[in-house]
Amino acid sequence: FIIVDLPAEQAGDFHPKCVEHSVSLVPIIAPTSTPERMKVAADLSDSFIYVVSVLGVTGARTSVNTEVGDVVANLRKAVGNRGVSIAVGFGVSERKHVQEISKYADGVVVGSKIV
């Protein structure tokens, strides 16, 4: 369950309801997220975390943000060995983007090609 405007720090009341009803809350991490925010997101997640690859509005891009690999690496440290996957999306529209992102992420979300 992805709520795009719900920061992980504010999921306190909502997260227990998700757990109660067997719904997975999917936190969102941005390139500007701090290690502290990544830890909060990792603690909330029981399935996967969605990493937004770029800041700004969605839409097709010509290349992948060069910093997103580092964001994923830092998030992996926060997740540890909990079995939580990391998916990257936002602006992904070409096969070469998927091939590049799949080198360091568990999943790639392609929406810009469809929209």
All heavy atoms as an XYZ file, in Angstrom:
849
protein
N       0.855     -1.160      0.000
C       0.000      0.000      0.000
C       0.896      1.215      0.000
O       1.664      1.426      0.939
C      -0.901     -0.046      1.230
C      -2.029      0.936      1.226
C      -2.901      1.009      0.164
C      -2.234      1.770      2.294
C      -3.954      1.907      0.171
C      -3.279      2.667      2.322
C      -4.149      2.735      1.254
N       0.859      2.014     -1.059
C       1.706      3.203     -1.167
C       0.842      4.447     -0.985
O      -0.134      4.649     -1.696
C       2.411      3.260     -2.539
C       3.328      2.053     -2.721
C       3.210      4.557     -2.670
C       3.972      1.970     -4.086
N       1.237      5.267     -0.019
C       0.590      6.560      0.189
C       1.660      7.601     -0.100
O       2.585      7.785      0.695
C       0.050      6.707      1.626
C      -0.915      5.584      1.944
C      -0.614      8.078      1.791
C      -1.407      5.576      3.368
N       1.546      8.259     -1.234
C       2.634      9.108     -1.705
C       2.936     10.310     -0.824
O       4.055     10.803     -0.817
C       2.390      9.567     -3.163
C       2.414      8.395     -4.097
C       1.073     10.316     -3.293
N       1.998     10.808     -0.086
C       2.233     11.984      0.750
C       2.326     11.654      2.234
O       2.100     12.522      3.078
C       1.126     13.024      0.527
C       1.199     13.632     -0.860
O       2.317     13.760     -1.379
O       0.151     13.960     -1.421
N       2.686     10.426      2.558
C       2.808     10.027      3.962
C       4.267      9.775      4.304
O       4.817      8.713      3.998
C       1.991      8.752      4.233
C       2.043      8.229      5.665
C       1.402      9.210      6.639
C       1.364      6.869      5.750
N       4.926     10.753      4.933
C       6.306     10.524      5.362
C       6.353      9.384      6.382
O       5.432      9.220      7.194
C       6.710     11.842      6.020
C       5.741     12.849      5.515
C       4.464     12.095      5.251
N       7.402      8.600      6.330
C       7.532      7.453      7.233
C       7.396      7.873      8.694
O       6.802      7.156      9.500
C       8.877      6.761      6.996
N       7.894      9.051      9.016
C       7.827      9.528     10.405
C       6.398      9.781     10.871
O       6.143      9.841     12.068
C       8.629     10.831     10.566
C      10.095     10.715     10.298
C      10.450     10.863      8.821
O       9.543     10.948      7.966
O      11.637     10.888      8.524
N       5.470      9.930      9.942
C       4.086     10.228     10.300
C       3.152      9.039     10.111
O       1.933      9.187     10.147
C       3.598     11.422      9.484
C       4.347     12.696      9.819
C       3.902     13.869      8.976
O       2.908     13.802      8.260
N       4.636     14.962      9.064
N       3.712      7.867      9.946
C       2.893      6.669      9.705
C       2.484      5.977     10.998
O       1.852      4.920     10.961
C       3.659      5.691      8.813
N       2.783      6.579     12.127
C       2.549      5.959     13.427
C       1.162      5.405     13.660
O       1.005      4.274     14.104
N       0.119      6.166     13.368
C      -1.252      5.701     13.594
C      -1.728      4.758     12.493
O      -2.545      3.873     12.731
C      -2.216      6.894     13.658
C      -1.988      7.742     14.899
O      -1.431      7.216     15.880
O      -2.364      8.931     14.875
N      -1.220      4.957     11.288
C      -1.689      4.191     10.145
C      -1.030      2.811     10.056
O      -1.684      1.820      9.712
C      -1.438      4.984      8.859
C      -2.058      4.362      7.652
C      -3.427      4.402      7.469
C      -1.276      3.734      6.705
C      -4.016      3.823      6.358
C      -1.849      3.156      5.583
C      -3.221      3.195      5.412
N       0.242      2.739     10.368
C       0.986      1.484     10.222
C       0.385      0.325     11.022
O       0.232     -0.784     10.492
C       2.457      1.693     10.583
C       3.285      0.483     10.396
N       3.780     -0.235     11.457
C       3.668     -0.177      9.268
C       4.450     -1.268     10.998
N       4.407     -1.257      9.680
N       0.000      0.516     12.292
C      -0.610     -0.600     13.034
C      -1.891     -1.127     12.371
O      -2.177     -2.328     12.423
C      -0.912     -0.006     14.411
C       0.036      1.120     14.554
C       0.216      1.673     13.161
N      -2.659     -0.249     11.747
C      -3.875     -0.686     11.044
C      -3.509     -1.552      9.841
O      -4.197     -2.530      9.535
C      -4.706      0.520     10.588
C      -5.272      1.316     11.734
C      -6.299      0.499     12.485
C      -6.921      1.314     13.590
N      -7.762      0.513     14.470
N      -2.441     -1.182      9.160
C      -1.969     -2.007      8.036
C      -1.593     -3.399      8.527
O      -1.998     -4.408      7.944
C      -0.770     -1.346      7.356
S      -1.175      0.131      6.426
N      -0.833     -3.453      9.596
C      -0.405     -4.739     10.156
C      -1.617     -5.558     10.584
O      -1.717     -6.750     10.278
C       0.561     -4.513     11.349
C       0.862     -5.827     12.062
C       1.846     -3.850     10.868
N      -2.561     -4.912     11.238
C      -3.776     -5.588     11.709
C      -4.553     -6.234     10.563
O      -5.140     -7.294     10.719
C      -4.657     -4.558     12.432
C      -5.966     -5.102     12.952
C      -6.838     -4.006     13.584
O      -6.299     -2.960     13.984
O      -8.064     -4.220     13.664
N      -4.542     -5.603      9.403
C      -5.324     -6.092      8.262
C      -4.464     -6.754      7.184
O      -4.915     -6.917      6.043
C      -6.142     -4.944      7.670
C      -7.163     -4.412      8.621
N      -8.331     -5.078      8.926
C      -7.162     -3.289      9.386
C      -9.022     -4.381      9.808
N      -8.334     -3.292     10.106
N      -3.243     -7.106      7.555
C      -2.307     -7.792      6.639
C      -2.085     -7.029      5.336
O      -2.050     -7.605      4.249
C      -2.802     -9.208      6.339
O      -2.888     -9.961      7.523
N      -1.934     -5.713      5.456
C      -1.639     -4.859      4.315
C      -0.225     -4.305      4.518
O       0.097     -3.780      5.578
C      -2.645     -3.687      4.202
C      -2.252     -2.727      3.103
C      -4.047     -4.223      3.969
N       0.594     -4.440      3.510
C       1.964     -3.964      3.593
C       2.036     -2.478      3.256
O       1.625     -2.057      2.183
C       2.838     -4.766      2.626
O       4.168     -4.331      2.724
N       2.563     -1.695      4.173
C       2.783     -0.275      3.934
C       4.140     -0.119      3.253
O       5.145     -0.621      3.754
C       2.757      0.509      5.246
C       2.988      2.010      5.150
C       1.882      2.675      4.333
C       3.046      2.629      6.536
N       4.159      0.549      2.113
C       5.395      0.719      1.338
C       5.900      2.149      1.519
O       5.338      3.089      0.952
C       5.150      0.424     -0.156
C       6.418      0.644     -0.963
C       4.621     -0.996     -0.331
N       6.961      2.319      2.297
C       7.523      3.662      2.474
C       8.212      4.137      1.192
O       8.658      3.342      0.370
C       8.555      3.489      3.586
C       8.311      2.154      4.173
C       7.631      1.338      3.138
N       8.309      5.443      1.066
C       8.968      6.058     -0.085
C      10.209      6.809      0.401
O      10.149      7.547      1.383
C       8.010      7.018     -0.813
C       6.805      6.236     -1.342
C       8.728      7.743     -1.946
C       5.730      7.097     -1.953
N      11.303      6.611     -0.321
C      12.565      7.278     -0.016
C      12.963      8.111     -1.228
O      12.869      7.655     -2.363
C      13.665      6.238      0.313
C      13.375      5.548      1.645
C      15.056      6.863      0.315
C      13.438      6.470      2.851
N      13.430      9.330     -0.973
C      13.875     10.235     -2.035
C      15.396     10.350     -2.008
O      16.036      9.975     -1.018
C      13.251     11.612     -1.822
N      15.988     10.896     -3.063
C      17.438     11.087     -3.071
C      17.937     11.983     -1.934
O      19.102     11.907     -1.548
C      17.707     11.754     -4.432
C      16.570     11.335     -5.292
C      15.392     11.237     -4.359
N      17.065     12.798     -1.384
C      17.449     13.708     -0.298
C      17.207     13.115      1.094
O      17.468     13.788      2.093
C      16.658     15.023     -0.411
O      15.256     14.712     -0.427
C      17.031     15.777     -1.671
N      16.737     11.887      1.173
C      16.432     11.282      2.476
C      17.691     11.079      3.302
O      18.723     10.648      2.799
C      15.725      9.939      2.292
O      14.459     10.113      1.716
N      17.564     11.383      4.576
C      18.686     11.223      5.507
C      18.791      9.763      5.953
O      17.819      8.999      5.826
C      18.461     12.089      6.757
O      17.280     11.610      7.432
C      18.313     13.563      6.403
N      19.936      9.362      6.505
C      20.048      8.013      7.058
C      18.999      7.737      8.134
O      18.510      6.616      8.248
C      21.465      7.981      7.639
C      22.228      8.977      6.820
C      21.221     10.073      6.519
N      18.635      8.754      8.901
C      17.621      8.593      9.944
C      16.257      8.262      9.331
O      15.543      7.393      9.825
C      17.520      9.863     10.805
C      18.759     10.157     11.625
C      19.906     10.787     10.840
O      19.672     11.331      9.739
O      21.048     10.726     11.322
N      15.899      8.967      8.255
C      14.631      8.701      7.582
C      14.647      7.308      6.957
O      13.644      6.603      6.965
C      14.346      9.755      6.527
C      13.074      9.432      5.739
C      12.622     10.552      4.899
N      11.800     11.412      5.746
C      11.115     12.444      5.312
N      11.146     12.766      4.048
N      10.380     13.162      6.130
N      15.783      6.919      6.407
C      15.898      5.584      5.821
C      15.683      4.510      6.876
O      15.034      3.501      6.627
C      17.262      5.409      5.153
C      17.431      6.217      3.906
S      19.042      5.913      3.162
C      19.023      7.112      1.843
N      16.193      4.739      8.067
C      16.022      3.777      9.165
C      14.553      3.674      9.563
O      14.033      2.578      9.780
C      16.876      4.205     10.358
C      16.738      3.312     11.558
C      17.381      1.960     11.341
C      17.362      1.152     12.624
N      16.741     -0.147     12.465
N      13.867      4.798      9.659
C      12.434      4.795      9.993
C      11.665      4.023      8.925
O      10.812      3.181      9.234
C      11.887      6.231     10.147
C      10.378      6.231     10.278
C      12.522      6.917     11.343
N      11.962      4.286      7.658
C      11.296      3.581      6.561
C      11.587      2.087      6.616
O      10.692      1.258      6.427
C      11.732      4.162      5.218
N      12.827      1.736      6.889
C      13.207      0.320      6.965
C      12.468     -0.381      8.094
O      12.045     -1.535      7.948
C      14.716      0.196      7.153
N      12.304      0.300      9.214
C      11.596     -0.294     10.353
C      10.106     -0.493     10.066
O       9.484     -1.394     10.618
C      11.768      0.570     11.604
C      13.192      0.528     12.147
O      13.958     -0.378     11.765
O      13.537      1.427     12.939
N       9.522      0.347      9.217
C       8.108      0.229      8.870
C       7.830     -0.866      7.845
O       6.773     -1.479      7.855
C       7.591      1.544      8.272
C       7.301      2.695      9.194
C       6.928      3.920      8.376
C       6.185      2.347     10.162
N       8.761     -1.069      6.954
C       8.510     -1.922      5.794
C       8.609     -3.405      6.124
O       9.471     -3.840      6.878
C       9.516     -1.595      4.690
O       9.243     -2.373      3.558
N       7.688     -4.171      5.519
C       7.769     -5.626      5.645
C       7.774     -6.301      4.273
O       7.749     -7.515      4.171
C       6.643     -6.180      6.514
C       5.261     -5.867      5.956
O       5.160     -5.357      4.837
O       4.279     -6.137      6.664
N       7.801     -5.500      3.211
C       7.820     -6.075      1.865
C       8.872     -5.382      0.998
O       9.882     -5.984      0.662
C       6.439     -5.989      1.209
O       6.024     -4.631      1.128
N       8.610     -4.115      0.653
C       9.608     -3.375     -0.110
C       9.514     -1.890      0.168
O       8.537     -1.408      0.732
C       9.515     -3.675     -1.610
C       8.375     -3.011     -2.349
C       8.573     -1.827     -3.061
C       7.119     -3.590     -2.391
C       7.541     -1.232     -3.766
C       6.073     -3.013     -3.102
C       6.288     -1.818     -3.790
N      10.581     -1.197     -0.215
C      10.653      0.256     -0.102
C      10.794      0.808     -1.511
O      11.564      0.285     -2.316
C      11.834      0.700      0.781
C      11.657      0.150      2.202
C      11.965      2.220      0.797
C      12.838      0.385      3.119
N      10.043      1.843     -1.809
C      10.068      2.491     -3.115
C      11.030      3.665     -3.055
O      10.840      4.594     -2.280
C       8.661      2.980     -3.460
C       8.473      3.498     -4.866
C       7.655      2.841     -5.764
C       9.085      4.682     -5.278
C       7.448      3.323     -7.041
C       8.895      5.170     -6.561
C       8.075      4.489     -7.439
O       7.876      4.967     -8.711
N      12.071      3.622     -3.883
C      13.028      4.715     -3.979
C      12.678      5.560     -5.202
O      12.643      5.050     -6.325
C      14.475      4.197     -4.092
C      15.451      5.351     -4.311
C      14.852      3.411     -2.848
N      12.405      6.828     -4.970
C      12.149      7.771     -6.047
C      13.515      8.189     -6.590
O      14.345      8.701     -5.850
C      11.365      9.002     -5.523
C      11.193     10.033     -6.602
C      10.026      8.562     -4.963
N      13.738      7.951     -7.878
C      15.079      8.145     -8.433
C      15.469      9.600     -8.646
O      16.654      9.918     -8.698
C      15.212      7.386     -9.758
O      14.338      7.917    -10.725
N      14.488     10.477     -8.785
C      14.785     11.892     -9.040
C      13.829     12.781     -8.258
O      12.747     12.350     -7.877
C      14.671     12.249    -10.543
C      15.724     11.553    -11.354
C      13.289     11.946    -11.076
N      14.227     14.006     -8.053
C      13.345     14.991     -7.446
C      12.528     15.659     -8.552
O      12.942     15.683     -9.707
C      14.166     16.043     -6.696
C      15.019     15.513     -5.548
C      15.861     16.635     -4.962
C      14.155     14.887     -4.475
N      11.394     16.188     -8.216
C      10.571     16.885     -9.197
C       9.418     16.032     -9.671
O       9.028     15.065     -9.030
N       8.884     16.409    -10.817
C       7.723     15.710    -11.349
C       8.153     14.469    -12.114
O       9.272     14.376    -12.613
C       6.876     16.625    -12.269
C       6.324     17.796    -11.481
C       7.694     17.121    -13.447
N       7.238     13.518    -12.169
C       7.530     12.299    -12.913
C       7.487     12.588    -14.408
O       6.985     13.610    -14.844
C       6.544     11.171    -12.548
O       7.023      9.948    -13.088
C       5.148     11.459    -13.041
N       8.021     11.678    -15.153
C       8.063     11.819    -16.605
C       9.319     11.170    -17.138
O      10.269     10.917    -16.403
N       9.310     10.885    -18.409
C      10.440     10.207    -19.038
C      11.709     11.046    -18.923
O      11.682     12.264    -19.061
C      10.126      9.914    -20.500
N      12.810     10.385    -18.677
C      14.124     11.018    -18.598
C      15.035     10.372    -19.637
O      14.791      9.262    -20.091
C      14.753     10.815    -17.205
C      13.930     11.301    -16.018
C      13.936     12.823    -15.933
N      13.553     13.349    -14.651
C      12.316     13.506    -14.218
N      11.316     13.081    -14.930
N      12.060     14.065    -13.051
N      16.118     11.055    -19.957
C      17.070     10.482    -20.906
C      18.116      9.624    -20.225
O      18.760      8.799    -20.867
C      17.782     11.593    -21.713
O      18.429     12.470    -20.793
C      16.784     12.364    -22.567
N      18.297      9.819    -18.907
C      19.286      9.032    -18.168
C      18.819      8.833    -16.733
O      17.902      9.490    -16.263
C      20.648      9.727    -18.193
O      20.568     10.980    -17.540
N      19.509      7.929    -16.058
C      19.207      7.627    -14.653
C      20.053      8.544    -13.774
O      21.232      8.781    -14.066
C      19.524      6.142    -14.342
C      19.353      5.845    -12.865
C      18.652      5.237    -15.188
N      19.469      9.048    -12.715
C      20.188      9.861    -11.742
C      21.401      9.080    -11.248
O      21.277      7.970    -10.734
C      19.249     10.209    -10.585
C      19.915     11.000     -9.476
O      21.107     11.282     -9.497
N      19.117     11.365     -8.485
N      22.584      9.646    -11.374
C      23.815      8.948    -10.991
C      23.918      8.713     -9.486
O      24.694      7.877     -9.054
C      25.051      9.728    -11.475
O      25.004     11.059    -10.933
C      25.090      9.809    -12.997
N      23.140      9.425     -8.689
C      23.211      9.282     -7.231
C      22.305      8.188     -6.680
O      22.432      7.805     -5.521
C      22.845     10.613     -6.569
C      23.785     11.739     -6.920
C      23.334     13.076     -6.380
O      22.321     13.128     -5.651
O      23.979     14.080     -6.693
N      21.401      7.670     -7.497
C      20.405      6.726     -6.972
C      21.058      5.417     -6.508
O      20.586      4.791     -5.566
C      19.247      6.499     -7.969
C      19.663      5.622     -9.126
C      18.038      5.913     -7.256
N      22.145      5.015     -7.110
C      22.846      3.816     -6.658
C      23.359      3.970     -5.233
O      23.280      3.042     -4.430
N      23.856      5.157     -4.903
C      24.317      5.436     -3.542
C      23.153      5.468     -2.560
O      23.276      5.022     -1.417
C      25.075      6.767     -3.487
C      26.404      6.704     -4.221
O      26.957      5.600     -4.387
O      26.893      7.778     -4.639
N      22.023      6.014     -3.007
C      20.826      6.038     -2.156
C      20.415      4.607     -1.816
O      20.148      4.289     -0.660
C      19.663      6.794     -2.848
C      18.377      6.664     -2.046
C      20.022      8.254     -3.062
N      20.403      3.742     -2.812
C      20.034      2.339     -2.589
C      21.047      1.668     -1.660
O      20.662      0.932     -0.741
C      19.907      1.577     -3.925
C      19.745      0.082     -3.691
C      18.731      2.124     -4.725
N      22.327      1.922     -1.848
C      23.361      1.326     -0.985
C      23.169      1.752      0.469
O      23.257      0.927      1.392
C      24.743      1.715     -1.483
N      22.888      3.032      0.686
C      22.656      3.522      2.051
C      21.382      2.936      2.646
O      21.342      2.613      3.836
C      22.601      5.048      2.068
C      23.963      5.660      1.811
O      24.988      5.074      2.139
N      23.979      6.827      1.211
N      20.362      2.793      1.822
C      19.112      2.202      2.296
C      19.313      0.737      2.665
O      18.750      0.258      3.649
C      18.029      2.358      1.233
C      16.635      1.870      1.593
C      16.131      2.502      2.884
C      15.677      2.158      0.445
N      20.127      0.021      1.903
C      20.416     -1.386      2.230
C      21.042     -1.510      3.615
O      20.767     -2.451      4.353
C      21.334     -2.007      1.184
C      20.621     -2.320     -0.097
C      21.318     -3.409     -0.896
N      20.702     -3.531     -2.199
C      19.571     -4.153     -2.443
N      18.905     -4.715     -1.462
N      19.082     -4.218     -3.666
N      21.878     -0.547      3.979
C      22.473     -0.553      5.325
C      21.381     -0.425      6.383
O      21.424     -1.092      7.413
C      23.479      0.581      5.465
C      24.723      0.406      4.632
C      25.619      1.625      4.745
C      26.749      1.554      3.738
N      27.521      2.809      3.704
N      20.405      0.441      6.126
C      19.304      0.638      7.080
C      18.415     -0.592      7.164
O      17.938     -0.957      8.243
C      18.475      1.860      6.684
N      18.195     -1.250      6.037
C      17.326     -2.434      5.992
C      17.999     -3.632      6.645
O      17.343     -4.432      7.321
C      16.930     -2.751      4.524
C      16.283     -4.113      4.414
C      16.016     -1.667      3.983
N      19.290     -3.766      6.454
C      20.007     -4.912      7.012
C      19.556     -6.205      6.367
O      19.287     -6.254      5.169
N      19.432     -7.236      7.160
C      19.055     -8.570      6.673
C      17.591     -8.894      6.938
O      17.252    -10.037      7.212
C      19.947     -9.635      7.318
C      21.382     -9.488      6.891
O      21.663     -9.139      5.760
N      22.299     -9.740      7.806
N      16.722     -7.915      6.833
C      15.307     -8.119      7.157
C      14.487     -8.704      6.021
O      13.313     -8.955      6.168
C      14.685     -6.793      7.604
C      15.302     -6.287      8.904
C      14.598     -5.084      9.482
N      13.165     -5.285      9.531
C      12.289     -4.481      8.925
N      12.685     -3.445      8.238
N      11.005     -4.713      9.019
N      15.084     -8.875      4.843
C      14.338     -9.435      3.721
C      13.433     -8.439      3.029
O      12.501     -8.828      2.332
N      13.694     -7.161      3.203
C      12.913     -6.109      2.564
C      13.575     -5.765      1.232
O      14.773     -5.493      1.179
C      12.824     -4.858      3.465
C      12.182     -3.695      2.742
C      12.066     -5.184      4.739
N      12.794     -5.775      0.170
C      13.317     -5.454     -1.158
C      13.307     -3.949     -1.394
O      12.571     -3.208     -0.747
C      12.470     -6.143     -2.229
O      12.545     -7.535     -2.095
N      14.119     -3.537     -2.361
C      14.203     -2.128     -2.722
C      13.890     -1.995     -4.206
O      14.544     -2.618     -5.044
C      15.598     -1.550     -2.409
C      15.872     -1.658     -0.903
C      15.707     -0.111     -2.898
C      17.282     -1.290     -0.499
N      12.861     -1.198     -4.502
C      12.465     -0.939     -5.887
C      12.724      0.526     -6.201
O      12.514      1.399     -5.357
C      10.993     -1.269     -6.100
N      13.177      0.794     -7.407
C      13.475      2.158     -7.844
C      12.554      2.518     -9.002
O      12.363      1.720     -9.920
C      14.951      2.299     -8.288
C      15.221      3.691     -8.856
C      15.890      2.012     -7.122
N      12.000      3.715     -8.950
C      11.150      4.185    -10.020
C      11.152      5.686    -10.112
O      11.915      6.353     -9.426
N      10.301      6.213    -10.962
C      10.126      7.654    -11.182
C      11.055      8.091    -12.307
O      12.257      8.173    -12.134
C      10.429      8.452     -9.903
C       9.504      9.619     -9.668
C       8.209      9.400     -9.271
C       9.936     10.908     -9.831
C       7.350     10.464     -9.034
C       9.101     11.987     -9.595
C       7.794     11.761     -9.198
N      10.505      8.307    -13.458
C      11.295      8.736    -14.600
C      11.894      7.606    -15.417
O      12.605      7.836    -16.379
N      11.619      6.370    -15.031
C      12.158      5.209    -15.738
C      11.290      4.950    -16.967
O      10.102      4.693    -16.841
C      12.191      3.968    -14.824
C      12.742      2.772    -15.570
C      12.987      4.251    -13.558
N      11.909      5.012    -18.148
C      11.100      4.877    -19.352
C      11.774      4.074    -20.462
O      11.156      3.806    -21.476
C      10.748      6.264    -19.903
O      11.926      6.969    -20.254
N      13.027      3.711    -20.268
C      13.746      3.012    -21.323
C      14.375      1.734    -20.805
O      14.693      1.617    -19.626
C      14.842      3.920    -21.901
C      14.304      5.192    -22.535
C      15.405      6.053    -23.131
O      16.484      5.524    -23.444
O      15.163      7.263    -23.287
N      14.558      0.797    -21.721
C      15.174     -0.488    -21.378
C      16.536     -0.289    -20.707
O      16.856     -0.945    -19.731
C      15.312     -1.336    -22.633
C      15.952     -2.678    -22.403
C      16.063     -3.462    -23.728
N      16.782     -4.693    -23.558
C      16.235     -5.840    -23.193
N      14.936     -5.908    -22.973
N      16.968     -6.920    -23.055
N      17.316      0.648    -21.222
C      18.648      0.884    -20.648
C      18.555      1.368    -19.195
O      19.428      1.078    -18.378
C      19.459      1.856    -21.499
C      18.930      3.277    -21.529
C      19.783      4.168    -22.420
C      19.234      5.594    -22.416
N      20.049      6.472    -23.236
N      17.486      2.089    -18.849
C      17.282      2.515    -17.459
C      17.061      1.296    -16.570
O      17.642      1.186    -15.488
C      16.065      3.437    -17.330
C      16.160      4.701    -18.103
N      15.052      5.453    -18.393
C      17.203      5.351    -18.669
C      15.405      6.522    -19.089
N      16.721      6.476    -19.278
N      16.204      0.391    -17.033
C      15.905     -0.827    -16.270
C      17.169     -1.656    -16.091
O      17.461     -2.144    -14.993
C      14.795     -1.647    -16.962
C      14.590     -2.980    -16.263
C      13.495     -0.852    -17.005
N      17.941     -1.794    -17.145
C      19.170     -2.583    -17.061
C      20.153     -1.971    -16.074
O      20.786     -2.685    -15.298
C      19.809     -2.704    -18.449
C      18.998     -3.572    -19.385
C      19.495     -3.522    -20.819
O      19.965     -2.494    -21.302
N      19.401     -4.660    -21.500
N      20.272     -0.661    -16.074
C      21.199      0.007    -15.161
C      20.731     -0.112    -13.707
O      21.488     -0.492    -12.821
C      21.354      1.476    -15.542
C      22.347      2.207    -14.683
C      22.575      3.647    -15.129
O      22.258      3.979    -16.280
O      23.063      4.433    -14.295
N      19.468      0.214    -13.465
C      18.940      0.193    -12.102
C      18.937     -1.220    -11.531
O      19.194     -1.416    -10.338
C      17.531      0.821    -12.068
C      17.617      2.312    -12.387
C      16.855      0.607    -10.722
C      16.284      2.986    -12.655
N      18.688     -2.215    -12.365
C      18.621     -3.594    -11.863
C      19.977     -4.110    -11.389
O      20.046     -5.159    -10.749
C      18.042     -4.527    -12.929
O      18.905     -4.613    -14.044
N      21.037     -3.386    -11.634
C      22.362     -3.767    -11.124
C      22.450     -3.596     -9.612
O      23.236     -4.266     -8.953
C      23.458     -2.944    -11.798
C      23.628     -3.233    -13.272
C      24.664     -2.309    -13.875
C      24.764     -2.523    -15.379
N      25.665     -1.521    -16.003
N      21.643     -2.680     -9.056
C      21.739     -2.420     -7.621
C      20.394     -2.465     -6.888
O      20.359     -2.437     -5.671
C      22.435     -1.079     -7.356
C      21.937      0.084     -8.186
C      20.782      0.769     -7.840
C      22.625      0.481     -9.315
C      20.318      1.824     -8.597
C      22.181      1.549    -10.082
C      21.030      2.222     -9.722
O      20.585      3.275    -10.475
N      19.287     -2.519     -7.599
C      17.967     -2.574     -6.953
C      17.325     -3.932     -7.194
O      17.662     -4.626     -8.156
C      17.071     -1.468     -7.505
N      16.405     -4.298     -6.317
C      15.694     -5.577     -6.444
C      14.555     -5.502     -7.448
O      14.118     -6.524     -7.965
C      15.127     -5.996     -5.075
C      16.223     -6.114     -4.036
O      17.223     -6.793     -4.299
O      16.069     -5.499     -2.960
N      14.067     -4.301     -7.710
C      12.967     -4.125     -8.649
C      13.028     -2.752     -9.277
O      13.648     -1.826     -8.742
N      12.396     -2.628    -10.433
C      12.350     -1.358    -11.148
C      10.892     -1.083    -11.513
O      10.216     -1.953    -12.055
C      13.217     -1.405    -12.430
C      13.221     -0.046    -13.111
C      14.639     -1.854    -12.118
N      10.428      0.122    -11.208
C       9.058      0.519    -11.497
C       9.068      1.379    -12.755
O       9.725      2.423    -12.795
C       8.441      1.309    -10.324
C       7.026      1.732    -10.642
C       8.509      0.486     -9.041
N       8.369      0.908    -13.782
C       8.301      1.635    -15.048
C       6.899      2.193    -15.195
O       5.951      1.439    -15.390
C       8.641      0.714    -16.257
C       8.552      1.492    -17.550
C      10.000      0.082    -16.073
N       6.761      3.491    -15.081
C       5.464      4.123    -15.239
C       5.503      5.207    -16.287
O       4.542      5.436    -16.999
N       6.645      5.890    -16.401
C       6.756      7.015    -17.324
C       6.581      6.596    -18.776
O       6.107      7.372    -19.597
C       8.115      7.707    -17.155
O       8.198      8.268    -15.874
N       6.942      5.402    -19.107
C       6.774      4.907    -20.473
C       5.298      4.720    -20.794
O       4.871      4.941    -21.918
C       7.530      3.574    -20.644
C       7.465      3.004    -22.026
C       8.286      3.832    -22.987
C       8.344      3.201    -24.353
N       9.125      3.993    -25.278
N       4.540      4.335    -19.783
C       3.120      4.068    -19.975
C       2.316      5.364    -20.008
O       1.412      5.520    -20.807
C       2.609      3.132    -18.853
C       3.371      1.814    -18.925
C       1.119      2.924    -18.947
C       3.230      0.954    -17.714
N       2.668      6.272    -19.115
C       1.942      7.544    -18.999
C       2.345      8.403    -20.140
O       1.844      8.837    -20.994
C       2.298      8.277    -17.682
C       1.619      9.618    -17.612
C       1.927      7.428    -16.514
